[in-house]
Amino acid sequence: MRQSCHRLLEHQHAGGEEPPLYSPIDQISALPDHVGREAGAKLTRYAPAEEDEATLRELLLSLQRQVSVMSMNLSAKLDELQRGDRQLETTVALCEIRTQLQELTKSVESCQSEVSEVKRDMVAIKQELDTVQQVKEEIEELREYVDRLEEHSQRRKLRLLEQGLTFFLSYAILAAVLGMLQFGYNTGVINAPGRNIENFMKDVYKDRYGKDIHEDTVNRLYSIAVSIFAIGGMLGGFSGGMIANRFGRKGGLLLNNILGIGGASLMGFTKISHCYEMLFFGRFIIGVNCGLNTSLVPMYISEIAPLNLRGGLGTVNQLAVTVGLLLSQVLGIEQILGTDDGWPILLGLAVCPAILQLLLLPACPESPRYLLITRQWEEEARRALRRLRASNQVEEDIEEMRAEERAQQAEASISMRELLCSPTLRAPLLIGVVMQLSQQLSGINAVFYYSTSLFTSSGLTEESAKFATMGIGAIMVGMTLVSLPLMDRTGRRTLHLYGLGGMFIFSIFITISFLIKEMIDWMSYLSVVSTLSFVVFFAVGPGSIPWLITAELFSQGPRPSAMAIAVLVNWLANFVVGIGFPSMKALLENYTFLPFSVFLAIFWIFTYKKVPETKNKTFEEILALFRNSNGSVGGVVGRGRGGTATTTTATAALPDNRQRLTMGDRCACATSRAHQGRRQLLVSWTQASSRRPRLYHYHTTNVLN
């Protein structure tokens, strides 16, 4: 370079022709343009995002502007060299040229480094695209697998729907529902001999204290005898889940009969002992027995019944209750046991269902679901199914139980507190509780406990009132038989809506008949007809469906705890009605049924809005209804707890920009309050086009707790 400059100066001093001074500068200027165009072309071709491409283009334009400025500076310096003769200025200019050339070289090297980084990013992006393609292929395989699984499940369900009623299944159901007959009998047995029991209490009080008891005190003592049964029922119902898990459904029923025999004996010997406290204690013990029955019997029947008969056989629970009611009302008339000497025998006859169940139930198998899922005794479960189905082909039932077992394992063990706090199980639990309340707060127990006095106050003679009470029991039995085939044909939800609607209408008629009974003589008969119609619609829907649907709404894991809570609520409402109705009747008089009308309207609206149809659905499908309605964050088509496929895409901020997430990592996402804290299995991450904060689209499948 120095020699070229010396030759240039010599040429100038010699006065010869000027050499092409701009050609080296033009070459210098052309170098970054060439490199910039090449780098720009490559970046345009490989850039993964608009932001990166814009940044690189700005860098190259800046480089080109810098080179242009340098070229202009060099041209100016050379012009000065042409006009000047001083060697010192030439040397300084050449040093400046050398410095600028070094800076230019560094800029070009930096540009080459940026291009190399872009190439490396392109390689990484290609690898990510290959991973995404692989994930897409896996998704397709999962989708095909889910389709095959659904087809297989549908075929299995069709085979389950073809199962019929066998002799041994009928025998097992008959033996089990004796517990519900016990419940019905003890619910209605206290009604007819009410006047006789009050006379007994007056005699005992006078013998003890030498004075007559006040009428209000007698009414209060009789209310205790009626309602303490419900207190025992609350205790028994709440402990039903624990008994069912520890001793089994069949084992719990067998042990429960000891309480039945003890409570019936105490009530039977009340008059001999001349102690009405024994009546209270006996009613409490038999209440515990009936509470356990209301929890264990529906659970046992729903678990042994085939899918297509589960609704109809579940209604057998209510049929047994109504038969028990009718039996207690028939035996309680004055011509049979409704006398001062006969009422202890009437109450003591509650020992019969307990003894009969102790004789019949040992020949029945334990619940196959309990044996397989809770105890893990597969061979015993197969043996029980072969006896119940009268066939060796029980694989469909075993597969359905295995699916429920997998769902239970996914749910993990469900305690009472977890059941109350679980978002997925909260909805079915609320439905189960409200269904139980719709049975008790409908006013039906006011009819069962106080129908005789109710009919008497409406204008009937005491004898006619007792026969009208018998009519209630007969109608309950007849309408329950009618509802047996309708349960699996019409559906639970539809029948419940019809029942609540009819009860609401006739509760209004009962109130009207009470208001104008004194003005029109025959209005007392309208009161009887309205009350009987009220009972008809109760038998169609609210009588049996709450017990059935509560057992259907839950899988094997949470079912005992859910049944315990539902039965506790049922008995608590039973107690409130039993203890509060006499006071409410005295306070409201002719408007006694108006609060029940309001409750019936509320329950009808709730059933219409919230209660799903469970007809011909497996426990797995019913659980999926609430899981889907609760919402889930998920992505790729994958199997949920019920084997159903879900596809969802969500967006969440990456917790740490330096964190690198790969397929299989777990992450916590909080796209909404419903999803907060839910663990997910990461399948793939791709950067979104959004600017800060950096957002990532991710696809996930649910990870079960």
VEXMAR-760585 format. One line per 3 residues: their letters; for each residue x, y, z of C-alpha. Coordinates in steps of 0.5 Angstrom, whole numbers, plus 2048, in hexadecimal, padded with zeros to 3 digits. Layout:
! VEXMAR-760585
a) X Y Z  ...
! end
This chain:
! VEXMAR-760585
mrq) 800 800 800  806 805 802  809 803 7FB
sch) 803 805 7F7  802 80B 7FB  80A 80D 7F9
rll) 808 80C 7F2  802 810 7F2  806 816 7F5
ehq) 80C 815 7F0  807 815 7EA  803 81B 7ED
hag) 80A 81F 7ED  80C 81C 7E6  806 820 7E4
gee) 804 819 7E0  7FC 817 7DF  7F8 815 7E6
ppl) 7F7 80E 7E7  7F0 80B 7E9  7F0 80E 7F0
ysp) 7E9 80C 7F1  7E9 804 7EF  7EC 802 7F6
idq) 7E7 806 7FA  7E2 803 7F5  7E4 7FC 7F7
isa) 7E4 7FE 7FE  7DD 800 7FE  7DA 7FA 7FA
lpd) 7DD 7F5 7FF  7D8 7F7 804  7D2 7F7 7FF
hvg) 7D4 7F0 7FC  7D4 7EE 803  7CE 7F1 806
rea) 7CA 7EF 7FF  7CC 7E7 801  7CB 7E8 808
gak) 7C4 7EB 807  7C2 7E6 802  7C4 7E0 807
ltr) 7C0 7E4 80C  7BA 7E5 808  7BA 7DD 806
yap) 7BB 7DA 80D  7B9 7E0 812  7B4 7DC 817
aee) 7B0 7E2 819  7AF 7E9 816  7B2 7ED 81C
dea) 7B9 7E9 81B  7B9 7EB 813  7B7 7F2 815
tlr) 7BD 7F3 81A  7C2 7F0 815  7C0 7F4 80F
ell) 7C1 7FA 813  7C8 7F8 815  7CA 7F7 80E
lsl) 7C7 7FE 80C  7CB 801 812  7D1 7FE 80F
qrq) 7D0 800 808  7CF 807 80A  7D5 807 80E
vsv) 7D9 804 808  7D6 80A 804  7D8 80F 809
msm) 7DF 80C 809  7E0 80C 802  7DE 813 801
nls) 7E3 815 807  7E8 811 803  7E7 815 7FC
akl) 7E7 81B 800  7EE 81A 803  7F1 817 7FC
del) 7EE 81E 7F9  7F2 821 7FE  7F8 81D 7FC
qrg) 7F7 81F 7F5  7F8 826 7F6  7FD 826 7FC
drq) 804 825 7FC  806 823 803  808 81C 804
let) 806 81D 80C  7FF 81E 80A  7FF 818 805
tva) 801 814 80B  7FC 816 810  7F7 815 80A
lce) 7F9 80E 809  7F9 80C 810  7F2 80E 811
irt) 7F0 80A 80B  7F4 804 80E  7F0 805 815
qlq) 7E9 806 811  7EB 7FF 80D  7EC 7FC 813
elt) 7E5 7FE 816  7E2 7FC 810  7E5 7F5 810
ksv) 7E3 7F4 817  7DC 7F6 815  7DC 7F1 80F
esc) 7DE 7EC 814  7D9 7ED 819  7D4 7ED 813
qse) 7D7 7E6 812  7D6 7E4 819  7CF 7E6 819
vse) 7CD 7E2 813  7D1 7DC 816  7CC 7DD 81C
vkr) 7C6 7DD 817  7C8 7D7 814  7C9 7D3 81B
dmv) 7C2 7D6 81D  7BF 7D3 816  7C2 7CC 818
aik) 7BF 7CD 81F  7B8 7CF 81C  7B9 7C9 817
qel) 7BA 7C4 81D  7B4 7C7 820  7AF 7C6 81A
dtv) 7B2 7BF 81A  7AF 7BE 821  7A9 7C2 81F
qqv) 7A8 7BD 81A  7A9 7B7 81E  7A4 7BA 823
kee) 79F 7BA 81E  7A0 7B3 81C  79F 7B1 823
iee) 799 7B5 823  796 7B1 81D  798 7AB 821
lre) 794 7AD 827  78E 7AF 823  78E 7A9 820
yvd) 78F 7A5 826  789 7A9 82A  785 7A8 824
rle) 786 7A0 825  785 7A1 82C  77E 7A5 82B
ehs) 77C 79F 826  77E 79A 82B  77A 79D 831
qrr) 774 79E 82D  774 797 82B  775 795 832
klr) 770 79A 834  76B 796 82F  76C 790 832
lle) 76B 792 839  764 795 837  762 78E 835
qgl) 763 78B 83C  75D 789 83F  75A 787 846
tff) 75C 780 849  759 77C 84E  75F 77D 853
lsy) 75F 785 851  758 785 853  759 781 85A
ail) 75F 786 85C  75B 78C 85A  755 789 85E
aav) 75A 788 864  75D 78F 864  756 793 864
lgm) 754 790 86A  758 795 86D  754 79B 869
lqf) 74E 797 86B  750 798 873  751 7A0 871
gyn) 74A 7A0 86E  747 79C 874  74A 7A1 879
tgv) 749 7A7 876  741 7A6 876  740 7A1 87C
ina) 740 7A7 881  73A 7AB 87D  734 7A7 87E
pgr) 735 7A5 886  737 7AC 887  731 7AD 88C
nie) 732 7A6 88F  739 7A8 891  737 7AF 893
nfm) 733 7AC 898  738 7A7 89B  73D 7AD 89C
kdv) 737 7B0 8A0  736 7AA 8A4  73E 7A9 8A5
ykd) 73F 7B1 8A7  739 7B0 8AC  73B 7AA 8AF
ryg) 742 7AD 8B0  740 7B4 8B3  739 7B3 8B5
kdi) 736 7B9 8B1  734 7B9 8AA  739 7BC 8A4
hed) 737 7C2 8A0  735 7C1 899  73B 7C5 896
tvn) 740 7C0 89A  73C 7BA 897  73D 7BD 890
rly) 744 7BF 891  746 7B8 894  742 7B5 88E
sia) 746 7B9 889  74C 7B7 88C  74A 7AF 88B
vsi) 749 7B1 884  74F 7B5 882  754 7B1 886
fai) 754 7AC 881  756 7B1 87C  75C 7B3 881
ggm) 75E 7AC 881  75D 7AB 879  762 7B1 879
lgg) 767 7AE 87D  766 7A7 879  766 7AA 872
fsg) 76D 7AE 873  771 7A8 876  76E 7A4 870
gmi) 774 7A6 86B  779 7A3 871  775 79D 872
anr) 774 79B 86B  77C 79C 869  77E 798 870
fgr) 779 792 870  776 793 869  76F 794 866
kgg) 76D 78D 868  771 78D 86E  76E 793 871
lll) 767 791 870  768 78B 874  76B 78F 879
nni) 766 794 879  760 78F 87B  763 78E 882
lgi) 761 796 883  75A 794 87F  759 78F 884
gga) 75B 793 88A  757 799 889  751 795 887
slm) 751 791 88E  752 797 892  74B 79A 88E
gft) 748 794 88F  749 794 897  748 79B 898
kis) 741 79A 89B  743 794 89F  749 798 8A2
hcy) 744 79E 8A3  749 7A3 8A1  748 7A7 89B
eml) 750 7A9 89B  751 7A2 898  74C 7A4 892
ffg) 751 7AA 891  757 7A5 891  754 7A0 88D
rfi) 752 7A5 888  759 7A8 888  75C 7A1 887
igv) 757 79F 881  759 7A6 87E  760 7A4 87E
ncg) 75E 79D 87B  75A 7A1 875  75F 7A6 874
lnt) 764 7A1 873  75F 79D 86E  75E 7A3 86A
slv) 765 7A4 869  767 79D 868  761 79A 864
pmy) 761 79F 85E  769 79E 85E  768 796 85D
ise) 763 796 858  766 79B 854  76C 797 854
iap) 769 790 852  764 793 84D  766 792 846
lnl) 766 799 842  760 798 83E  75C 797 845
rgg) 75F 79B 84A  75A 7A0 84A  754 79C 84A
lgt) 757 797 850  759 79E 853  752 79F 854
vnq) 751 799 858  754 79D 85D  74E 7A1 85D
lav) 749 79C 85C  74C 798 863  74B 79F 866
tvg) 744 7A0 864  742 798 866  745 79A 86D
lll) 741 7A0 86D  73A 79C 86B  73B 797 870
sqv) 73C 79B 876  736 79F 874  732 799 873
lgi) 734 795 879  733 79C 87D  72C 79C 87C
eqi) 727 79C 882  725 795 880  72C 792 880
lgt) 731 795 884  72F 79C 885  72D 79B 88C
ddg) 730 79D 893  732 795 894  734 794 88C
wpi) 739 79A 88B  73F 797 88E  73E 791 88A
llg) 73D 795 884  744 799 885  747 792 887
lav) 746 78F 881  74C 793 87E  750 78D 880
cpa) 74D 789 87A  750 78C 874  757 78C 878
ilq) 756 784 87A  754 783 873  75A 787 870
lll) 75F 783 874  75C 77C 872  75C 77E 86A
lpa) 762 783 869  768 77E 86B  766 77A 864
cpe) 767 780 860  76E 782 85D  772 788 860
spr) 772 78E 85B  776 78C 855  779 794 854
yll) 77B 794 85C  77E 78D 85B  782 78F 854
itr) 783 797 856  784 797 85D  786 791 85F
qwe) 78A 78F 859  787 788 859  786 786 851
eea) 784 77F 852  77F 780 857  77C 786 853
rra) 77C 781 84D  778 77C 851  773 781 854
lrr) 772 783 84D  771 77C 84A  76C 77B 84F
lra) 768 782 84E  768 782 847  767 77A 846
snq) 76C 77A 841  774 779 840  774 77F 83B
vee) 776 784 840  77C 787 83D  778 78E 83B
die) 776 78F 842  77D 78E 844  780 793 83F
emr) 77B 798 841  77D 797 849  784 797 846
aee) 783 79E 843  77F 7A1 849  785 79E 84D
raq) 78A 7A2 849  786 7A8 84A  786 7A7 851
qae) 78E 7A6 851  78E 7AD 84D  78A 7B0 852
asi) 78E 7AD 858  78B 7AC 85F  785 7B1 860
smr) 784 7B3 867  77E 7B7 86A  782 7BD 869
ell) 785 7BC 862  77E 7BA 860  77B 7C1 862
csp) 781 7C5 85F  781 7C1 859  77F 7C6 853
tlr) 77D 7C0 84F  779 7BC 854  776 7C3 857
apl) 771 7C3 852  76E 7BC 852  76F 7BC 85A
lig) 76A 7C3 85A  765 7BF 855  765 7B9 85A
vvm) 764 7BD 860  75F 7C2 85D  75B 7BB 85A
qls) 75B 7B9 861  758 7BF 864  753 7BF 85E
qql) 750 7B9 861  750 7BB 868  74E 7C2 868
sgi) 749 7C1 863  744 7C0 869  743 7B8 868
nav) 745 7B7 86F  740 7BB 872  73B 7B7 86E
fyy) 73E 7B0 870  73F 7B2 878  739 7B6 879
sts) 734 7B4 873  72F 7B2 878  72F 7B8 87C
lft) 72F 7BC 875  729 7B9 873  725 7BA 879
ssg) 727 7C1 879  724 7C1 872  71D 7BF 875
lte) 71E 7B7 874  71C 7B3 87A  722 7AF 87E
esa) 720 7A9 87B  71F 7AB 874  726 7AF 875
kfa) 729 7A8 876  726 7A5 870  728 7AB 86C
tmg) 72F 7AA 86F  72F 7A3 86C  72D 7A5 865
iga) 734 7A9 865  738 7A3 866  734 79F 861
imv) 735 7A5 85C  73C 7A5 85E  73D 79E 85C
gmt) 739 79E 856  73C 7A4 853  743 7A2 855
lvs) 742 79B 851  73F 7A0 84B  746 7A4 84B
lpl) 74A 79D 84B  74A 79C 843  74A 7A4 842
mdr) 751 7A5 846  755 7A2 840  750 7A4 83B
tgr) 74E 7AC 83C  755 7AD 840  756 7B0 847
rtl) 756 7B7 846  750 7B7 842  74C 7B3 847
hly) 74F 7B7 84D  74C 7BE 849  745 7BB 848
glg) 745 7B9 850  747 7BF 853  743 7C3 84E
gmf) 73C 7BF 850  73E 7C0 857  73F 7C7 857
ifs) 738 7C8 853  734 7C3 858  738 7C7 85E
ifi) 734 7CD 85C  72E 7C9 85C  72F 7C6 863
tis) 730 7CE 865  729 7D0 861  725 7CA 864
fli) 727 7CC 86B  726 7D3 86A  71E 7D2 868
kem) 71D 7CB 86C  718 7CF 870  714 7D2 86B
idw) 713 7CC 867  711 7C6 86A  714 7C1 865
msy) 71B 7C5 864  71E 7C0 86A  71D 7BB 864
lsv) 721 7BF 85F  727 7C0 865  727 7B8 865
vst) 727 7B7 85D  72D 7BD 85D  731 7B9 862
lsf) 730 7B3 85F  732 7B6 858  738 7B9 85C
vvf) 73A 7B2 85E  739 7B0 857  73E 7B5 854
fav) 743 7B3 859  743 7AC 858  744 7AE 850
gpg) 74B 7B2 851  74D 7B4 858  74C 7AE 85C
sip) 751 7A9 858  755 7AE 854  75A 7B1 859
wli) 75C 7AB 85C  75E 7A8 855  761 7AE 852
tae) 765 7AF 858  769 7A8 857  769 7A9 850
lfs) 76C 7B0 850  773 7AE 853  778 7A8 851
qgp) 77B 7A3 856  780 7A7 859  77B 7AD 85C
rps) 775 7AA 85C  775 7A7 863  777 7AE 866
ama) 771 7B2 861  76C 7AD 863  76E 7AE 86B
iav) 76D 7B6 86A  767 7B5 866  763 7B0 86B
lvn) 765 7B5 870  762 7BB 86D  75C 7B7 86B
wla) 75B 7B5 873  75D 7BC 875  757 7BE 871
nfv) 753 7B9 873  754 7BB 87A  752 7C2 879
vgi) 74C 7C0 876  74A 7BB 87B  74C 7C0 881
gfp) 749 7C6 87E  743 7C4 87A  73E 7C5 881
smk) 741 7CC 882  740 7CE 87B  739 7CB 87B
all) 737 7CF 881  73A 7D5 87F  738 7D5 877
eny) 732 7D1 878  72E 7D1 871  735 7D3 86E
tfl) 739 7CE 870  73B 7CB 869  73C 7D2 866
pfs) 744 7D1 869  744 7CA 865  741 7CD 85F
vfl) 747 7D2 85F  74C 7CD 860  749 7C9 85A
aif) 74A 7CF 855  751 7D0 857  753 7C8 856
wif) 74F 7C8 850  753 7CE 84D  75A 7CB 850
tyk) 758 7C4 84C  757 7C7 846  75D 7CB 846
kvp) 762 7C7 849  760 7BF 849  763 7BB 844
etk) 760 7B5 841  763 7AE 843  75F 7A9 83F
nkt) 763 7A4 83C  769 7A7 83E  76F 7A4 841
fee) 772 7A7 847  778 7A8 843  774 7AC 83E
ila) 770 7B0 844  777 7B2 847  779 7B5 840
lfr) 773 7B9 840  775 7BD 846  77C 7BD 844
nsn) 77B 7C0 83D  776 7C5 840  77B 7C7 845
gsv) 780 7C9 83F  787 7C6 83E  78E 7C9 83C
ggv) 790 7C4 837  793 7C4 830  795 7BE 82C
vgr) 78F 7B9 82B  790 7B4 831  78D 7B0 836
grg) 78A 7B3 83C  788 7AF 842  782 7AD 83E
gta) 785 7AB 838  782 7B1 834  786 7B5 82F
ttt) 788 7BC 831  78B 7C1 82C  78C 7C8 82F
tat) 792 7CE 82D  794 7D3 833  798 7D8 834
aal) 79D 7DA 83A  7A3 7DE 83B  7A9 7DA 83C
pdn) 7AB 7DB 843  7B3 7DC 842  7B5 7DE 83B
rqr) 7BC 7DA 83C  7B8 7D4 83E  7B8 7CF 838
ltm) 7B2 7CA 838  7B1 7C4 834  7AC 7BE 833
gdr) 7AA 7BB 839  7AC 7C1 83E  7A6 7C2 843
cac) 7A4 7C9 844  79F 7CD 848  79A 7D2 844
ats) 795 7D7 846  791 7D9 840  78B 7DA 845
rah) 789 7D9 84C  786 7D2 84A  78C 7CF 847
qgr) 791 7D3 84D  796 7CE 84F  794 7C8 84B
rql) 79A 7C4 849  79B 7C3 841  7A0 7BE 83D
lvs) 7A3 7C2 838  7A3 7C0 831  7A6 7C5 82D
wtq) 7A8 7CD 82D  7A8 7D2 827  7A9 7D9 828
ass) 7A4 7DE 827  7A4 7E4 822  7A2 7E8 828
rrp) 7A7 7ED 82B  7A9 7EE 832  7A7 7EB 837
rly) 7AA 7E5 833  7A4 7E0 832  7A4 7D9 830
hyh) 79E 7D5 82D  79F 7CE 830  79B 7C7 82F
ttn) 79A 7C3 835  796 7BD 837  793 7BC 83E
vln) 798 7B9 844  793 7B6 849  794 7B7 850
! end
